[in-house]
């Protein structure tokens, strides 16, 4: 009986080893075990393949083998070694492996590891890679709030705002989520706050409420949709959540500049929704763009300048130097009126896109009309090569 027991124990050890080794090949069948009675039953949860389980944090682990996870771990180790000339501490390795298993990108995970290994004790940045219970619990929390959250987003959240999203107590996070939802933001919009503007979650509740109400009041004159009085606000926050962290008086100043230059409330709403970055600039930078185009003396009047910016508000993102250089180059073979009809042309890289394509067409002895329709500039690289680089 002792020999039989020992033999059975050996078979069980072999069974577990085979189950782990064959996980990538046999999938769910490797989760079964043979009973003494001749029947089969599931392996205990700790022995089941990670790819077929949800982790304790509630996020499905990736369907990758142990070998693949080990290869990714080695990549992180090599990145850390190149940067710091030292190894990842053993205490951090289990958490690094866990983040690999849920899909955090290797380059993000390398940055997280390096930051935690080099952060001074006096830094306000809080470490999480040595706190397995905390990191798994927080990943589980965010998975409960947003079912579609993936490892790539988790990695960005840790990099950009670990204090707000991973240290702050869950009850406080829920309170701030409730405030955002109460103002009409849907889950899709709130989700964008996580990797893009997580500082919202570290605001005091009354500050967050005040910010939203102030922004509503400022945008009220530009809300021209009678059916949805907060349409512009919601579109802005969906595209640029960080606008909520901007000082209300700065936003008001920029809107005042646009109104001063003759734009109607509806036109201003269209422009800031097309390019919410406008609201992140100060009044002086916006004024500079208008003054710069006036100084070019190529526009007939201010109405033409106004139409130019309205057609492509993205031009506000460009520096005056870039606008001047690109404008002057395009002016050599295009009239100002043609450029103003497609102001987006100034957004393309002069050295990497405009000049190389121009040289190709010019060598083909293309006529002026070939440059005036702007398709040569707006079409994708693949389409351009297919059409002109045979």
N, C-alpha and C positions, 0 to 999 in steps of 0.2 A: 504493500500500500504506500509506503514511503517512496519507493522507486517510481510508482505511478504518479504520485503527487509531484515529485521532482520533475518527471518527464512532462507532465501537464504544464507546470510552471515555465519550463523551457519553451514549450510550444507557444504559450501565451506571450512570452517576451519576443519570440520570433514573429508572431502575428502582429504585435504592435509596431515592431520595426518595419515590417513589410508594409503595413498600412501607411506609415509616414512616408516611406520611400516611394510608394506607388500612387500617392495622392494626385499628382498631376496627370497620371495616365488613366486611372480607373475611376476618378471622380467620386460620385456618391457611394459606389460599392465599397470603397476603402473605409467607409464609416461603419461597416458591419463586422461583427465578430462571431466566432463559433462558440456555442455553449456546450457544456458537458453533455447535456441532454441530446445534442445533435441539432438543436435549433439555432437560429441566428437572432442577434439583437444589435441595436446601435452601440457604437463605442461610447464611453463616457465623453462628455463635451470637451474636456481638455485634450483628448486624443483625436478629435475629429479635425479634418482639414480646415484650415483657416478660411479658405476660399468659399466654403459652404456654410459658414457661420456668420452671424453678426457678432462683432466684438462686444465687449462689455460696455463700450462707449456708444454702441448703437449704429455704427457705420459699417457697412459691409466691407470686408477686407477684399483686396484685389485678388483676382483669380490668377495668381502667379505662384510659381514653385518656390520652395525654400532656396533653391540655387539662384533664381532670379533676384529674390530679395537680398541674398548674400552679395550678389554682384553689385546691386545698387548701394548696399551698405559700404562696400569697398570703394565705390566711387566717392561717397561722402568722406570716407577716411582719407582718400588721396587728396581731395580738395582741401581738407583741413591741414593735412601735412604740408602741402605746397604753401598754404597761407601762413601757417603758424610754426611750422617745423616741429610739430609734436602730435601725439596721438589723441584721438577722442577719448575722454575718460570712460572707464568701464561703467561708471554709474549712469552715464548718459546713453550708452549703447542700447539698452532695452527700449527707451523712449524713441530713439532714432529709428529702430527697427519697426516699432509700432506705427510711426508716422509714414514710413515707407509702405507698410502694409495697407494703409488707407488711401494711398495715392498722392502724398505730398511730393511735389517735384524735387528732383535731386539738387538742382541749383539753389532752390529756396531752402531746402533742408541744410545744405552746406552753409549758407549765410546764417541761418538760425544757430547752428552749432558753433560757428566761429564767433558770433556775437556773444553767445552765452559763455564762451571760454575766455573772452577778452574783456567783458564788461567789468569795470571797477566796482568795488563794493559800495562806493558812494553814488553809483549811478541810479537814476530813478527807474531804469528799466528793470523789470522783474523777470527772473529766470523760471522756465517751466520744464526744461528737459531733465531735471533731476527730481521731478515731482510726478510720478506716473499716475497716481490716483487723480490728481488735479487735471492733468491734460486729457485723460480719457473721459473724465466726467464732463469737462467742458465741451469736448467734441460731441459727446452724447447729447448734451443740452442743445447745441446748435443744430444737431441732426433732428431733434424733436421739433425745433422751431421751423426749420426749412428742410424738407425731405430731399430736395435735389442738391443739397450742398455736397461738394466733392472735395477730394484731398487737395487739389490745386488751390481751391479757395481757402481751405483751412491753413495751408502754408502761407498764403498772402496775409491772412488775418494775423497770424503769429508774428510775421515780419513787421507789419505796419502798426499794429496796436495791441500788443500782447497784454498790456496793463488793463485796457478797457474791456477787451473781449474774453480774456482768459483768467484774469485775476479778480475782477469785479464780481461780487456775489450774484448768483442767478436771480434772486428776487429783485435786485436793482436793475438788472438787465431787462427783466420782464416788465418792470414799470416803464422803462423808456420805450420798449417796443409798443406797449399799450398806448402811450402818448402819440407815437407816430401813426399808429392805426386809427386812433380817434380823430385825426385830422384828415382822414380820407386816403392815406397812402396804402396801397395794396402790398401784398407780400413780395411781389416781384420788385417793387420799388425799394422797399425796406431792405431787401436782401442786398441791394447794391451798396448800401451804407457799410456793410461789413468790410469788404476789402478796400473801398474807396474813401470813406469818411467815418471811420470808427470812433473818432473823437466825440461824436455826437452822444455815444453811450456813456461817456465819462462826464457829461454835463450834469449839473444839478437839474432836478425835475422842473423847478420854476424857471430856470434859465432856458431850458429846452422849449418850454411852453411859450416863453416870451419871445424867443427867436422866431418861432413859427408864426406867432400872431403878428410880430413886427413885419415879417416878410409878406404876410398876407395883406397887411395894411398898405405897404409900399407898392405892391403889385395890383392893388384894387383898381386904380385908374386904367390899368392896361388889360384887365380881365373883360374882354369884349364878348365872351360867350355867355349869353343869358341863361342857357341851360345848365352850364357848369361854371359857377362863379370862381372856382379855384383851378380852372383848367391850366392856366399858365404856371401856377405854383407847382402843381403836380408834375407837369412835364419837365419843369426845371429841375426838381428834386430827383426825378427819374434819370435825367441825363447827367446832372452834376450835383450829387448830394452835398458836396462840400460848400455849396452856396449857403447852406444853413449855418456854417461857422463864420461866415463873413459878417463884418460889422454892418448893421442896417443902414447907418448914415452913409457909408461908402457906396453901397448899392444905390441909394437914393441919389447920390451925386452923379453917378454914371448915367442913370436913367434921365436925370435932368439935362445932361449934356446932349443926349440923343434927341430929347424933346426940343431943346434949344435950336438944334440944327434943322428943325422942320419936320421931323418924323411924327406921324400920327400915333395914337395909342395902339392901334391895331398893328401898325408897322413895327413899332418898338417890340411888341409882344412876339411877332414873327421872328425878328432878329435875335432876341435873347434866347428864344427856344431853339433856333437853328444853331446858335453858338453861345451857350451859357458862360463860356470863358470871359465874355465881355464884362460880366458882373464881377469878375475877380480882379479886374484892372482898376487903377485909380483914375480919377477924372482927368488928370494931366495927360496920361498915356492915350486916352481916347481922343482928347483934343488934338494931340500931336499928329494923329493920323489925318484928321481933316485939314490941319494947317499944312501938312506935308504935300498933300495932293493939290492944294491951292498954289503952293510955291512952284509946282511943276509947270504951271501955266499951259498945260495941254488940254485942260477941261474948259468947256465953254462957260459954265457957270456953276454955282453951288448946287443947283438941282441935279446936274449931271454927276457931281461928286456924291450927292446923297443917294442917287440911284445906284451908283457904283458899289457903295457899302451895303445897301439894302439887298442887292443881288447876291452878294457873297460876304456875309458878316465874318467869315473866317479870316478875311484880310486883316481884321483887327489883331489877330494873333501874330502877324508878321512884324518883324522889325522894320524901321524906316529904311535902313541900309539895304535889306533884302528887297523891299518893294522897289527902291530906286534902281538897283542893279538889274533886276528882272524886267522892270518896266522899260528901262532904256534899251535893253537888248531886244525885246519884242517890238519896240517902237521902230526899229530899223526896217522891218518888213511888214508892219501892220499899222493901220491908222488907230488913233486914240479911240474912235468910235467903235472899232472892232474889238479893242481890248476891253472897253467898258461894258460891252455886251456879254463878255465872258471873263469877269474879274477873277474867277477861280484859277485862271492861268498863272496868276502871281503866286499861287500856293505851291506850285510845283518847283522842284529843285532846279536851279539854273544850271549847275554844273553836272548833275547826275542824270537829268532828264531832258531839259529844254535844249541845251547846246548839242548834246550827242544826237538827238533826233533831228534837229535842224541841219546838222552837218550831213547826215545821211540823205535827207531830202534835197538839200542844196546840191550835193554831188550828183543827184539824179536829174538835175536841172528842172526841178519842179517849179511850176509857175506860182504867182502870188496867191491865186485862189486856193492852192493846196494848203496854204498856211492860215487862211482866213476862217476855215470852218472849224478849226480847233480839234478835229478828230485825231489828227496826228499826235496831239499832246494828251488828250484825255483817254485814248484807248489803252488797253493793258499792254504790258511788255510783250506778252505772247502774241497778241493780235498785231502789234506793230511789226514784230519780226516776221510774222507770217505774211504780212502784206508788202513790206518794203525791203526785207533782208533775205530774199530768196537767192 
